[in-house]
Amino acid sequence: MTTGLVWDERCFWYDFGDSRSLFGAHPHIQPGSHIETPESKRRILNLLAASGLLAQMRESRPSPVGAGDLCLVHDEAYVESVRALGASGGGSLGPGVPVPAGGYELATLAVGGTRRAIDAVLRAEVDNAYALVRPPGHHAERDHGMGLCIFANVAVATKLAMRDHGLRRVAIVDWDAHHGNGTESAFYEDPSVFTLSIHQDMVIPGRGAVCDAGRGAGKGYNINMPLPPGSGTGAYLAAIDRVIAPALRRFHPELILVASGLDACASDPTARMLLLSDSYRFMTARLLELAGELCGGRLVMSHEGGYDPTATPFCALAILETMTGIRTGVQDPFGPLREEELAGHQRLQPHQEAVIAQAEALLGTPRCAQQTS
């Protein structure tokens, strides 16, 4: 099996500033390191190289997308505001949306990285692919950025794939700990794209509820699983086995995309979930199996969150070992400790089961079963 890795050093150059950028120029916040640094992503690349796995993958570089491509999802006025701010030396478009000098070009490169990974899979250059890009994208809405996301990487790349490759059905699975509100918004009325999200409940207030199931023609093509804080491997695998797998089998996508946030890791500072690196290994294996069953193995992952610079690379390594089918022998140093400490919390708990059961009930919605002809 050949796995593609799309990355570009310039993606690591997007500068979010210091810790105050989430709150503007607040006079009483002491400057400090921003939580979204290139380090956790660069360390993924370095661990892949040190483990020997990078040499077994097919690397490629992205090209930026154009303004017209971005406008498949975003308003032209918003796209222009990002371009103008980056060209004038940088600034902020609001809390959590800093745009540094040259930030527009770097953000379009992140979208282009996701597009390049999809193109490589659809052209059969590789069997599956991972786009290691930043800034992240799944919070970006039509007319504004949000939560460190400038442009909707996965949503724009999906629109481009459907336009350029003639795809009729695409599924997007988002396992970032934060609800992918921007991706959901982009396809909320679109029955050709099935969006499914597993996330920590209420990290994005007011978004990601089970009852948010799509609108109009898209009713039934959006499923949210807002798991309680403290959910571990058992809850995530139950969500995949009982909700995502049957939904995808009914929908029969031609391509499966994953918004691959790694911030549900037990030590991530931005969420309170309890996944281990092996959790991501198991989840990836299930999606690979579904992709093999439903769409010729066409599976593409695009990097989103993940903010623990030490633990995040081992989660990514577990994913990419599974995608390549190669075990490097590198051991996650956190694995034994966390497995012992968190063993009882990795099992599916009754309050987690209740959320999954609610989402499972949505599978009875007739429109979840789209015609495959």
Phi, psi and omega in degrees: 000134180253125180248131177268146173233118179256125178203164178208132180307327183295335176297333179281355184267354178295122188255112179275002180079205181261186189295346181281347187294339176291340187236017183071204182270058181294128187286347185243018173257119178293133178302144178197179182291137177287145181292331180263088177252164176292346194299316183295327180282318179296325179291332172300310180300317182292323177292322175301318179291314182295328181281345185090354183288327182301323180292342180265001182250164179257109182277148172209161182247146181271166168243148178296151172271163181268169180299322178297325177295316180299327183285359169293338180238320188256155174293143179301321182297321179292315178303316180294325180294323177293316180299313183295319181294317178295324181286337183263012176109355175098168182168209182229140174259013180138174179304128178077009180229061175285141177236106181283172173304129182077007185294329179301312182297321180291322178292324177290335176289325177296317175298316180298329177294319177294319178298318181296321179296317179296314181301319181297321179287316182291334177271004179062028173286328177220167179277321178210170185205155177233127177260109180268088188235160169204154002292160178293176188220346196284354175266349186291125181265178183304316188241011177197153172276170184192144171054045178073008181253127183262302176239153184280087187308306184290318183295314179296315180297326176295314178301319180294320179296320180292322179289314189275334183246359176072025178291144179251338183217120178232139175249136177240119176254124181246113179249016170300147181294340180256136182302135179277070186299323181293318177295317178301313182299321184298331186235018188296335179245020187245111181282356181272350179232117180266117180253131182226127185232130169250121185207168175283132183300131170066019170291324169256097188303136176081000180234155173086020179283155179301324183290347178278090190245017183104168183219149177060229179298338181271004179300125182095355182252019173222123179233126176250139174234086182279089185285149178293153172306147181090007179284142182237205187303317183300319180292317181293318180290326176296320179297320179290312186290322188263340183239303186294312183299309179295325178297316180292325179294325177286321183284326180055067182291156174269349179203138174246124176251147176236124168279098195268077170276138183250022183272005169274004174298146188301333184256008182291137184282351186259355182213178185229042176262173192232030182289150175252171178299323178293334176300315179293328176297313181293318180296318179297318180300319180294320180288326174299318179297317178295319178297319178296323181287323193253328189217038175065025178082008184287095180232127179230133176245140177237127187292138176239249184274184182134103196237004172269108188293341180270316185275326184306317181301327180287329173294316179295321179298319179298319178298312186283332170298320181290318180295323180276338186078019183241125173262123185277341185090354177289129181261135174290116183294340180273344188304300184300319181296311183288327179297322179288316183290324191251009186307313182291337182271353181277344179282150177298125182259157183303320182288335174284320177303324182296321179292316180297322178297322177297315179293323179299326180295335179292341181293345176281351178296123185308324185286353174290344181252085180281148176296141181259002181278000000 
